[in-house]
Amino acid sequence: MTDQATAAAGPGTPEPPEIPGKPTSASRTTLSHIMTQADTNLLGTVHGGVIMKLVDDAAGAVAGRHSGGPAVTASMDEMAFLEPVRVGDLVHVKAQVNWTGRTSMEVGVRVLAERWNESTPATQVGSAYLVFAAVDADGRPRRVPPVLPETERDERRYQEAQIRRTHRLARRRAIKELREKRAAEGFDD
């Protein structure tokens, strides 16, 4: 518990009990969807926003499963579109929790596509990392179980997620400092 949280809870308030961890595989999921004409952009390929919604849906399901309740999208970063998706593609969105903090978790997502009527291997067409915050019924942050990496790949993803978190926090801090400096100099951004 942080000093601020301890002060708010009052002196002598005991630490909450540890939440048992959950293995990565406990909440891993795949969402599959066939792309239709209704999903296309003006170029005739599937609109990036359609893929992003599928990514958010799959990641949200994983975050809710891992945390055992509601979780909301806090940020999406590093959304990469590697190949176009076309009408008739069967898209598979694979998601898993990579890292957990006290009330937040990073979910990694891989997007694969294959022709609906062919037996060729699926191709990776995108990837993203999303941060979710677990919330209670009143929308306040709640604790999440630690994620327990099971494989070397899970461990690598956990370590990479820690690096991304460090970068997100440093970027947020640098932007806040810049805005405060500009405000002190009289700029009204």
N, C-alpha and C positions, 0 to 999 in steps of 0.2 A: 504494500500500500504506500502511496506517495505521502510525503510529509503533509501536503495540502489535504489529501484525503483523510489522513489520520486526524488532523486538526478539525476537519469538518465532522468526522464521526465522533469525536470527543475522546478525552484521555481514557486509557484503559480499554478502549474498544478492541476486541480481539480481531486478528487477521481472519478473513474468510477462509474456510477450509479449501485445500487444494482440490481442483477439479481433475479427475482422472483423464489422462490423455487418450486420444483416439488415433488409430493407425490411419495412414493416408488412404488406404483402400476402403475404409468405412464410409466415406462420403463421395468417392470418385464416381463420376457418372458420364454418360454419353447421351446427347440429344441428337436425333437424326431427323432430317426434314428434306423433302423433295422440293426443289426450286421450280416455280411456275412463272408464267408470263407476268403475273401480278407482282412479282418480286423484282422486276427489271428496272433499270435506269434508262436514260435517253440513248445510251450507247448499245442497249440490248443485252447487257450483262447484268448480273444480280447486283442490286444497289448495296453499297457498303453499309448503309444503315440497317438493312435487313439482316446482314451478317452480324453486325454489332448487337442487334436485339437478341439474336440467337445466342451469342456469346454471353450477354448479360443474363439471359434466362438460365442457361446451363450453370454459369458461375453462381447465380443466386440460389439455385437448387442445392449446389454443393455447399455453399456457405450456411444455408439453413439446416441442412442435414448434419454438417459438422458441429455447428453451434447448438443444435437441438432447439431451434426456434427461429423467430424472425431475424433477418439480417438485411441491411440496406447497402446499396452501392455507395461507397465513399469516393472512389476514383477509379478511372480506367486509364491505364497508361500502356505505352508500347504496343498499341494495336497496329499490327503489321498485316498488310494485304500482300501476299506473295504471288498469287496467280488469280486471274479472273474466274468467277463462278458463273456458270451458264444455266439457262433454262434446261431442265431435265437432269441436272446434277443432283445426286443424293449427297447432302452435306451432313457430316458427322462433327458435332462439337463435343470435344472431350475435355473435361474439367476436373481439377483436383485442388485441394488445399495444399499450398506449398509451404506456408509459414503462418504461425499464429503469434499474436501479441497477447495483451491482457484482454482487450475487447474487440480487437480487429484481426483480420486474417487476409492473406494474399491468396488469390485463386489464380492458377495458371490455366490457360485455355489454348488448345490446339484445334484448328479447323481443318478438316479434310474433306475432299470432294471426289466423287467417282460418278461415272455415268450410271444412271438408274438401270439401264438395260444391258450393261456389259459386265464381265467378270474380271476387269482389270483392277490392279491395286489402286487404292485411294491415294490421292496426292495431297500433300499439305498445302493449303491455300491461304492460311492465316494463323496468327497467334496473338494473344493478348494477356495482360496481367491486370487483374482488378483487385481493389481493396474493398472489403466489406466490413461493416461494423455491426456487431450483434446488438440488438435492441430489445428492451422489455416492452410490455404492453403500453407503457407511457412514452415510448420512444427514447428512453434513456439507455446509455450504453450498459451492456451486461457482459460478464466474463465469458470467455470461450475456453473450451478444453485445449490443451496443447496438442499440436499435431505430432505424431510419432512417425518419422520417416521409416519406411520398411526396406527399401532397396538403396543401392548406391545412387541410382538416378534420383530417387526421392531426396536423398541427403544432399546431392548436388543442387537440386531445385531449392531446397531449404536454404542452403548457403547463398545461392544467387539472389533469393528473395530478400535475405538480410541486407545484401548490398543495395538492392533497389530501394529498400526502406530507408537506408542511410542517405541515399541520394535524394529521395522524395523529401525527407525532413530537412536536409541541407538546402535544397532548392526553396522550400517554403520559408525557411529562416532568412535566406538571402533576399528573397522578394519582400518579405515583411520589413527587413532593415532598410532596403532601398526606398520603400514607400514612406517609412517613417522619416528618413533623411530628406526626401523630396518635400514632405509635408512641413518639416522644420524650416526648409528653405523657402517656403511660401508657395510651392506649386500645388495646384488643386487638380489632381488627376481624377 
